[in-house]
Amino acid sequence: MKKLKYIVIPILIAFVAFLSCEKDDICSDETSTTARLFIEFYNSSNTENLKNVTKFRVQGVGNDDVLSGYNIVTASSVYLPLKTTENTTQYILYNNYEIDTDDVVTGNPDTITVSYNTKLEYVSKACGYKTVFENVTISVVDDGDKWINNIVSTTDNEPISNEDEAHFYLFH
């Protein structure tokens, strides 16, 4: 009888622990969390066609941090994370980025400023809150040699809460 007690008690504890877990105690990878800004690149001459940016590089303003996955690549779109504790985020988007043997950078950098308001939205007990970006606008600093011709919102200023579809089109 004592041996049975040592077997039954751990099984009973495991069973009760298993039943006490709720479905939302684990945040699934499929659960929507804070979205990044999704921009697709289009041809200025033929606005229906996607157009790759060659030797594309994305760098934060005020630092040398290059956005992971966007260091001298060919891309037809970009996902930009936005700062959740501020109302603006700036990036330098390079077209034809190169560094020569003397470490001189060439290419055409355009600085964009993304402005927005933030709102916290409850997701679940396990996932916590996500940030939703509202009233998002993008402006390009005119340096006299812009490769970005125009940026157009695709969402009619709806809040950015997911990455399923492009939020803005960038024409170059």
Secondary structure, DSSP 8 states (H G I E B T S, - for coil): -HHHHHHHHHHHHHHHHHHH--GGGS--TTS--S--EEEEEE-SSSTTSB--EEEEEEEETTS--EEEEEEEEEESEEEE---SSSSEEEEEEEEEEEE-TT--EEEEEEEEEEEEEEEEEEEETTTEEEEEEEEEEEEE---S--S--EEEESSTT--B--SSS-SEEEE-
